[in-house]
Amino acid sequence: MMLRQLEYLVALAREKHFGRAAAACNVSQPTLSAAIRQLEDELGAPIVERGHKFHGLTPQGRAALDHAHRILAEASALTRDLEEMDRGLSGRLRIGAIPTALPIIAHITAPFYQRFPNVSVTILSLNSQQIQQGIDDFELDVGLTYLDNEPLTNVRAKPIYVEQYMFLTPASGPYARRRAITWREASGAPLCLLTPDMQNRRIIDGIFRSADASPEPAMETNSIFNLCSHVSSGLWSSIVPVQLLQFFGVPRGTRAIELVEPTAQRTIGLIMADREPPSPLARNLFAMERPADIGSLIVPPLTPAESQV
């Protein structure tokens, strides 16, 4: 059994199409099909549901796919371990980050890159479910996601910072002179919120429910930057993380107002797969101290005087 055959199997399961899988592996479709058949012969079991098109994997194929992921990950880890011994840590660190954490991720990757300059870094903006799936499928080395809201499985976690929330509203609107606003009061404003597939939105919906409020957002987006730009238009308000405003500043023509009753926060941190041996890249990122400058993005929240633009 060759590692290349397992790579073809993983590509076929991901692409769900023989032609696209072959293209992704830079081989011809007959070459990929022949390798899959050879793998079936070596395992003594059918892997692919037969037909003119790809119809999925057999139960034996799905079991083989799970093992293929692990074998390929261990082979990659072995290569990186040997390279680390020869030249220091190298390779590509693949990070999936929830959108609300994007403003602070450079505080994590910059010191890592300074210490390991031979490592290249790829950062993908993903929702929390995609991050969990990426960790499970060996497509990500590390995730930056919520730790204490929805359950995580088969991962090791390291808290990084606490996310807090502010009410962002037009400076010309009816709430602009308020020093604080309750979640229940905020539910009455025309709101622009993240889409329901984003955990930040599910967190905010849960906080509203705890305040006996059920707002109907007038605008939804999967971009945290769209939240701010729509509030700047003067028609909508939004609920945004304090860290976003402290990093990029309060958008022109808006006010950031403290949210109370309740005072809510969630922990965001790094996750990596809970398996042995761990990825050398993920292991070294976890071993680093939390950057001291992240503290300036956590507390204190903006004051009314600071939030006037």
ChimeraX attribute file (.defattr): number of C-alpha atoms within 10 A of each C-alpha:
attribute: neighborCount
match mode: 1-to-1
recipient: residues
	/A:1	10
	/A:2	8
	/A:3	12
	/A:4	13
	/A:5	19
	/A:6	21
	/A:7	19
	/A:8	24
	/A:9	27
	/A:10	20
	/A:11	20
	/A:12	26
	/A:13	19
	/A:14	11
	/A:15	16
	/A:16	16
	/A:17	16
	/A:18	20
	/A:19	19
	/A:20	16
	/A:21	24
	/A:22	20
	/A:23	14
	/A:24	14
	/A:25	16
	/A:26	10
	/A:27	13
	/A:28	15
	/A:29	17
	/A:30	12
	/A:31	11
	/A:32	25
	/A:33	19
	/A:34	12
	/A:35	19
	/A:36	20
	/A:37	16
	/A:38	14
	/A:39	21
	/A:40	17
	/A:41	12
	/A:42	10
	/A:43	13
	/A:44	10
	/A:45	15
	/A:46	17
	/A:47	23
	/A:48	21
	/A:49	14
	/A:50	12
	/A:51	8
	/A:52	6
	/A:53	11
	/A:54	16
	/A:55	12
	/A:56	17
	/A:57	20
	/A:58	15
	/A:59	14
	/A:60	15
	/A:61	19
	/A:62	16
	/A:63	12
	/A:64	20
	/A:65	21
	/A:66	13
	/A:67	13
	/A:68	19
	/A:69	19
	/A:70	15
	/A:71	15
	/A:72	17
	/A:73	18
	/A:74	16
	/A:75	13
	/A:76	14
	/A:77	18
	/A:78	15
	/A:79	13
	/A:80	20
	/A:81	17
	/A:82	12
	/A:83	14
	/A:84	16
	/A:85	9
	/A:86	9
	/A:87	9
	/A:88	14
	/A:89	20
	/A:90	18
	/A:91	18
	/A:92	14
	/A:93	19
	/A:94	20
	/A:95	26
	/A:96	27
	/A:97	23
	/A:98	22
	/A:99	22
	/A:100	26
	/A:101	21
	/A:102	17
	/A:103	15
	/A:104	16
	/A:105	15
	/A:106	13
	/A:107	14
	/A:108	18
	/A:109	18
	/A:110	13
	/A:111	16
	/A:112	20
	/A:113	15
	/A:114	10
	/A:115	13
	/A:116	17
	/A:117	13
	/A:118	15
	/A:119	17
	/A:120	12
	/A:121	14
	/A:122	12
	/A:123	16
	/A:124	16
	/A:125	17
	/A:126	20
	/A:127	20
	/A:128	24
	/A:129	15
	/A:130	16
	/A:131	25
	/A:132	23
	/A:133	12
	/A:134	20
	/A:135	23
	/A:136	20
	/A:137	17
	/A:138	16
	/A:139	15
	/A:140	23
	/A:141	25
	/A:142	30
	/A:143	28
	/A:144	28
	/A:145	29
	/A:146	28
	/A:147	19
	/A:148	13
	/A:149	14
	/A:150	11
	/A:151	7
	/A:152	16
	/A:153	10
	/A:154	13
	/A:155	16
	/A:156	14
	/A:157	21
	/A:158	16
	/A:159	16
	/A:160	19
	/A:161	21
	/A:162	19
	/A:163	22
	/A:164	22
	/A:165	23
	/A:166	24
	/A:167	23
	/A:168	32
	/A:169	31
	/A:170	23
	/A:171	19
	/A:172	13
	/A:173	16
	/A:174	10
	/A:175	20
	/A:176	18
	/A:177	13
	/A:178	12
	/A:179	14
	/A:180	18
	/A:181	16
	/A:182	17
	/A:183	26
	/A:184	21
	/A:185	15
	/A:186	22
	/A:187	19
	/A:188	13
	/A:189	20
	/A:190	17
	/A:191	25
	/A:192	24
	/A:193	27
	/A:194	25
	/A:195	16
	/A:196	14
	/A:197	12
	/A:198	20
	/A:199	21
	/A:200	25
	/A:201	17
	/A:202	16
	/A:203	18
	/A:204	18
	/A:205	17
	/A:206	14
	/A:207	20
	/A:208	21
	/A:209	14
	/A:210	14
	/A:211	16
	/A:212	11
	/A:213	17
	/A:214	15
	/A:215	16
	/A:216	13
	/A:217	18
	/A:218	13
	/A:219	16
	/A:220	15
	/A:221	15
	/A:222	17
	/A:223	15
	/A:224	17
	/A:225	14
	/A:226	15
	/A:227	23
	/A:228	24
	/A:229	14
	/A:230	19
	/A:231	23
	/A:232	21
	/A:233	14
	/A:234	15
	/A:235	16
	/A:236	23
	/A:237	31
	/A:238	24
	/A:239	25
	/A:240	25
	/A:241	21
	/A:242	26
	/A:243	27
	/A:244	23
	/A:245	21
	/A:246	18
	/A:247	12
	/A:248	10
	/A:249	13
	/A:250	21
	/A:251	19
	/A:252	15
	/A:253	16
	/A:254	24
	/A:255	30
	/A:256	33
	/A:257	26
	/A:258	23
	/A:259	22
	/A:260	17
	/A:261	15
	/A:262	13
	/A:263	12
	/A:264	16
	/A:265	14
	/A:266	15
	/A:267	16
	/A:268	22
	/A:269	18
	/A:270	24
	/A:271	27
	/A:272	25
	/A:273	25
	/A:274	15
	/A:275	11
	/A:276	7
	/A:277	12
	/A:278	16
	/A:279	24
	/A:280	20
	/A:281	23
	/A:282	20
	/A:283	15
	/A:284	14
	/A:285	22
	/A:286	18
	/A:287	9
	/A:288	12
	/A:289	11
	/A:290	17
	/A:291	14
	/A:292	8
	/A:293	11
	/A:294	17
	/A:295	13
	/A:296	12
	/A:297	19
	/A:298	16
	/A:299	15
	/A:300	11
	/A:301	21
	/A:302	18
	/A:303	13
	/A:304	16
	/A:305	10
	/A:306	12
	/A:307	19
	/A:308	18
	/A:309	13
